[in-house]
Amino acid sequence: MAHLKTKNILFYSPDFSLCYSLLMYLQDNYKVTTTTDLEILKSIVSSSHFDMLIMDSEPSETIEKLVKELRVENENFPIIMTYVFNNQIIDFESKIRKYISTIFYKPFDLSEVSLKLPALMLH
């Protein structure tokens, strides 16, 4: 029986508890690396092979710049965002959508998200 290579997911959130929860939830199926430091996120992505980035962050100019740079480096790299929907930042969201794979609005169902991850990694 062929052994499937474990997929590597990088998860960013300023919320350490959320990082830990996602790590615990996904660790049986994925190798998960978490960080709470947005400043080093790009260097982490560049220094290791990841199959996906999940960002727990509201859309902003800083986030738009980051995902745009990541997309330039690897146009097929799946990037998922999670945040609480907010009408005030809808313009940022529309600008960012062209660089990311999808958005999961909080509160989201972790089991539903985990079911969608394999398909999102196939692009």
Buried (B, 14 or more C-beta within 10 A) or exposed (E): EEEEEEBBBBBBBEEEEBBEBBBEBBEEEBBBBBBBEBEEBBEBBEEEEBBBBBBBBBBEEEBBEBBBEBBEEEEEBBBBBBBEEEEEBEEBBEBBBEBBBBBBEEEEEEEEBBEEBEEBBEE
